[in-house]
C-alpha cells in the first residue's frame, strides 16, 4: 500500500450538502476501491479538505479521486507521498 494525500475543493453546490453522512459515504468509497482512510481534515486556504489514505497502487488512487469528484461535486487532487524517513533511506 502507498500513501496518498487527497486535496478537495468545494464547488458552490457541494457546500450545501456538507454532512457527516457524506463523509461516511466518502470513507466507504475509498474502502470499496481498496483504500484505507487514515485521517481527514477540513482546511482553510487553497484546499477545503485533506484526506490521508493508503491505496494498493496509483490506478486505485486515480479511480477513487475521479469517483469522489463525480459523486460529491468536490474536485479532488491526489498526490503520492512518502514519509521523510523513507525518503531519507533512498539517498
C-alpha positions as CSV (number, residue, x, y, z in Angstrom):
1,X,0.0,0.0,0.0
2,X,1.1,3.5,-0.8
3,X,0.2,6.8,1.0
4,X,-1.8,9.4,-0.8
5,X,-2.9,12.9,0.1
6,X,-6.3,13.8,-1.4
7,X,-7.0,17.6,-1.5
8,X,-10.6,18.6,-2.0
9,X,-12.1,21.9,-3.2
10,X,-15.8,22.5,-2.8
11,X,-18.0,23.9,-5.6
12,X,-20.9,26.1,-4.6
13,X,-23.4,23.2,-4.9
14,X,-21.3,20.8,-2.9
15,X,-21.1,23.2,0.1
16,X,-24.8,22.9,0.6
17,X,-24.5,19.1,1.0
18,X,-21.9,19.1,3.8
19,X,-22.8,16.4,6.3
20,X,-21.4,13.6,8.4
21,X,-23.3,11.2,6.2
22,X,-21.5,12.4,3.1
23,X,-18.1,12.0,5.0
24,X,-19.0,8.4,5.8
25,X,-20.0,7.8,2.1
26,X,-16.6,9.1,1.1
27,X,-14.8,6.8,3.5
28,X,-16.9,3.9,2.2
29,X,-16.0,4.8,-1.4
30,X,-12.3,4.8,-0.5
31,X,-12.6,1.4,1.1
32,X,-14.6,0.0,-1.9
33,X,-11.7,1.0,-4.1
34,X,-9.2,-0.9,-2.0
35,X,-8.1,2.1,0.1
36,X,-7.7,2.7,3.8
37,X,-8.7,6.0,5.3
38,X,-6.3,7.3,7.9
39,X,-7.4,10.9,8.6
40,X,-9.5,13.7,7.3
41,X,-9.2,17.4,7.8
42,X,-11.3,20.5,7.0
43,X,-8.9,23.3,5.9
44,X,-8.7,27.0,5.0
45,X,-6.8,28.1,2.0
46,X,-6.2,26.5,-1.4
47,X,-7.9,23.3,-0.4
48,X,-11.1,22.8,1.7
49,X,-10.4,19.1,2.6
50,X,-7.5,16.8,3.1
51,X,-7.8,13.0,3.3
52,X,-4.8,10.9,4.1
53,X,-5.3,7.4,2.6
54,X,-3.5,4.3,1.5
55,X,-4.1,2.6,-1.8
56,X,-2.7,-0.6,-3.3
57,X,-1.5,1.3,-6.4
58,X,-1.8,4.6,-8.4
59,X,-4.7,3.2,-10.5
60,X,-6.8,2.7,-7.4
61,X,-5.9,6.2,-6.2
62,X,-6.8,7.8,-9.6
63,X,-10.1,5.9,-9.9
64,X,-11.1,6.9,-6.4
65,X,-10.2,10.6,-6.9
66,X,-12.3,10.7,-10.1
67,X,-15.2,8.9,-8.5
68,X,-15.2,11.2,-5.4
69,X,-15.3,14.2,-7.7
70,X,-18.2,12.8,-9.7
71,X,-20.2,11.6,-6.7
72,X,-19.8,14.5,-4.4
73,X,-19.2,17.5,-6.6
74,X,-15.9,18.2,-4.9
75,X,-12.7,18.5,-7.1
76,X,-10.0,16.2,-5.7
77,X,-6.3,16.5,-6.5
78,X,-4.5,13.4,-5.3
79,X,-0.7,13.2,-4.6
80,X,1.5,10.3,-3.7
81,X,3.5,10.8,-0.5
82,X,6.2,9.1,1.5
83,X,7.5,9.7,5.0
84,X,10.7,11.6,5.5
85,X,12.3,8.5,7.0
86,X,11.5,6.5,3.9
87,X,12.7,9.4,1.7
88,X,16.0,9.7,3.6
89,X,16.7,5.9,3.1
90,X,16.6,6.5,-0.7
91,X,19.9,8.5,-0.6
